């Protein structure tokens, strides 16, 4: 979810001893690049890199207009993820949304203080949660794995990591990552209530596939539904390939509702749809459908294929805009 890095200043001699780190996504050892109070990451293609924080770092907790995270460059969906290499919970993620999703950069990560949930019944079926207003995103010192997603054009990520002694660091991707992005156009409609979308691409051996899609729905609709569809066609897909039936493909129903419509203020939005792991590898087509008894309006979508690593944030279903 990624060239040798260049450190912008000379490190103290004590810190220049060869730090190396083996990652799950690489069979070889690579040097972990020190991060700085201002860390600039430049990438001409998707890839990964290893970073080390010598001190705890904090960033603003703002999810939009975050003053400590910027992403610039051309393309539809630009994203990065910085996560602890030892599997700990510290992480930082950001994405520059496509135009149809409103554009702008959204940020998330290991907020502090963190909200907590504990089982409230003996079987652990129900939970009682305490929600706290986060004061910061906290990254503890240690080794981190960076995944960068570009869209076929150079991009620049600038991070303000408060608490780092080193003032500046310039990082480049150390290992290339094969990725592809494709616009998911509107396809066939079924009457006035269902619209399908999707695209087929030449990409094999995917290890992660997901969609970022948007639609406007009616809050008073008596029925709402959405499906996802993955395909491995060797030729042109059949008619209505991404309809709810998903003929010859792998269909997944991921949302439906009878009565009540959409809550006020939520009648439009953007969602991430991760495809089940069982369909990956041979997946060359992804898409789906929206159903609204009062008529849906499809506003756009982009599909992403990755091979060799993943962006955890896009691994499942979750709203990223509204």
SVG drawing of the C-alpha trace seen along z (x, -y; Angstrom):
<svg xmlns="http://www.w3.org/2000/svg" viewBox="-41 -23 72 41">
<polyline fill="none" stroke="black" stroke-width="0.4" points="0.0,0.0 6.6,-1.6 15.8,-3.9 17.8,-4.4 16.8,-7.0 18.7,-10.3 19.0,-11.7 19.0,-15.5 21.4,-16.1 24.5,-14.3 23.5,-12.0 25.5,-11.8 28.2,-9.1 26.4,-7.0 23.3,-6.7 25.1,-5.9 25.8,-2.2 23.9,-0.1 20.4,0.4 18.7,3.1 15.3,4.5 13.7,7.6 10.1,7.1 7.3,9.6 7.0,8.1 10.7,8.4 13.0,11.4 16.1,9.2 17.4,6.9 17.0,3.2 18.4,0.2 15.8,-1.7 15.9,-5.4 15.8,-7.8 12.7,-10.0 13.0,-13.7 10.8,-16.4 10.0,-17.2 10.0,-14.1 9.6,-14.4 8.7,-11.2 8.9,-11.3 7.7,-8.5 7.5,-8.2 5.8,-4.8 4.2,-2.7 6.5,-1.0 7.7,-0.4 10.4,-1.7 11.6,-1.1 11.9,-3.9 13.1,-4.3 11.8,-6.8 14.5,-7.4 12.0,-9.2 8.2,-9.2 6.4,-11.4 3.0,-13.1 0.9,-14.6 -2.4,-16.5 -5.5,-14.3 -7.5,-16.2 -8.9,-13.8 -9.3,-16.6 -7.1,-19.7 -4.5,-18.1 -1.6,-20.6 1.0,-17.8 0.2,-15.7 0.2,-16.8 -0.1,-14.7 0.5,-16.3 0.8,-15.0 -1.4,-14.0 -3.7,-11.0 -7.0,-9.7 -6.3,-8.0 -2.9,-8.7 -2.3,-7.0 0.3,-6.0 0.4,-3.9 3.1,-3.9 2.8,-1.0 5.0,0.5 7.2,3.3 6.8,5.4 3.0,5.7 2.3,3.2 -0.7,0.9 1.0,-2.4 0.1,-3.6 -0.4,-6.6 -2.5,-6.6 -3.5,-9.2 -5.2,-9.4 -5.8,-12.1 -9.3,-11.4 -10.5,-11.5 -12.5,-14.4 -15.8,-12.5 -15.2,-11.8 -14.7,-15.5 -10.9,-15.6 -8.8,-16.6 -6.6,-14.6 -8.0,-12.4 -5.8,-11.2 -6.2,-8.5 -3.9,-6.6 -3.2,-5.6 -5.1,-8.3 -4.4,-9.1 -6.1,-8.9 -7.6,-5.8 -11.2,-4.8 -11.7,-1.5 -14.3,1.3 -14.7,4.1 -17.2,7.1 -20.4,6.3 -21.8,9.8 -20.2,13.2 -20.1,14.4 -18.5,11.3 -21.2,10.7 -21.9,7.1 -19.4,4.5 -19.3,1.3 -17.2,-1.4 -15.7,-4.6 -15.1,-7.2 -12.5,-9.9 -11.7,-13.0 -8.2,-12.3 -5.5,-14.9 -2.9,-13.6 -1.8,-10.7 1.0,-9.0 3.8,-7.0 6.2,-5.4 9.9,-5.2 10.9,-2.1 10.9,-0.6 8.1,-1.3 7.1,0.1 5.9,-2.4 3.6,-1.6 3.0,-4.3 0.3,-4.1 0.7,-6.3 -1.5,-6.6 1.2,-6.5 2.6,-10.0 5.1,-11.4 3.8,-12.2 5.2,-14.0 4.2,-13.3 5.3,-15.7 5.0,-14.7 5.6,-16.9 6.6,-14.4 6.8,-16.4 9.4,-15.2 12.1,-14.1 15.6,-15.4 16.7,-15.2 15.2,-18.2 14.9,-17.1 14.8,-13.8 14.2,-13.0 13.0,-9.5 12.5,-7.6 10.9,-4.3 13.3,-1.4 11.3,1.4 8.9,1.1 5.3,2.3 3.2,3.4 -0.1,1.5 -2.8,0.4 -5.7,-2.0 -8.7,-2.1 -11.8,-4.3 -15.0,-2.2 -17.5,-3.7 -21.3,-3.4 -22.5,-0.4 -25.9,1.2 -29.0,0.1 -31.9,2.4 -35.0,0.3 -34.9,-2.9 -33.8,-1.4 -30.5,0.3 -27.3,-0.9 -24.1,1.1 -20.5,0.1 -17.1,1.8 -14.1,2.4 -11.8,5.2 -8.0,4.7 -4.9,6.8 -3.5,7.5 -2.6,10.9 -1.5,12.2 -3.1,9.5 -2.6,9.6 -5.1,6.9 -8.0,5.4 -10.4,2.7 -12.8,0.1 -13.6,-3.5 -17.1,-4.2 -19.7,-6.8 -23.5,-7.2 -26.3,-9.5 -29.3,-7.7 -32.7,-8.9 -33.3,-9.2 -37.0,-8.2 -36.4,-5.1 -38.3,-2.0 -35.4,0.3 -31.7,-0.3 -29.1,2.2 -25.5,2.6 -23.5,5.5 -19.9,6.1 -18.7,8.3 -15.3,9.7 -14.4,11.4 -11.7,13.4 -12.9,13.3 -10.4,14.3 -12.3,12.3 -14.9,9.5 -17.2,9.7 -20.9,10.7 -23.8,8.2 -24.8,7.1 -21.4,8.4 -21.5,6.3 -25.3,6.5 -26.4,8.1 -26.4,11.5 -22.7,11.1 -23.0,13.8 -19.9,16.0 -18.2,14.0 -17.9,13.9 -20.8,11.9 -20.9,10.4 -23.8,8.7 -22.5,6.1 -25.5,3.8 -29.3,3.8 -32.1,2.2 -35.9,2.4 -37.8,-0.7 -36.6,-3.8 -34.4,-5.0 -31.1,-6.7 -30.7,-8.7 -31.0,-12.5 -27.7,-13.9 -26.4,-10.5 -28.1,-10.2 -24.8,-10.4 -21.3,-9.2 -18.2,-7.4 -17.3,-3.9 -14.3,-1.5 -15.2,2.0 -12.5,4.6 -12.8,7.8 -12.7,11.1 -9.3,12.8 -10.6,15.9 -11.1,14.1 -7.7,12.5 -4.9,13.6 -6.9,14.1 -9.1,11.0 -9.1,8.8 -12.5,7.2 -14.2,5.5 -17.4,3.6 -20.9,3.8 -24.3,2.2 -26.4,-0.3 -30.2,0.2 -32.5,-2.6 -36.3,-2.2 -36.4,-5.9 -33.5,-5.8 -29.8,-5.9 -27.3,-8.3 -23.8,-6.9 -21.2,-9.6 -18.0,-7.7 -15.5,-5.0 -11.9,-3.8 -10.6,-0.3 -7.1,0.6 -5.1,3.7 -1.8,4.4 0.7,7.2 3.3,7.8 2.0,5.7 -1.2,4.1 -2.8,1.0 -4.5,2.2 -6.9,-0.8 -8.5,0.4 -8.8,4.0 -12.5,3.9 -15.7,1.9 -15.7,-1.5 -16.8,-5.0 -14.2,-7.5 -16.4,-10.4 -20.0,-11.6"/>
</svg>
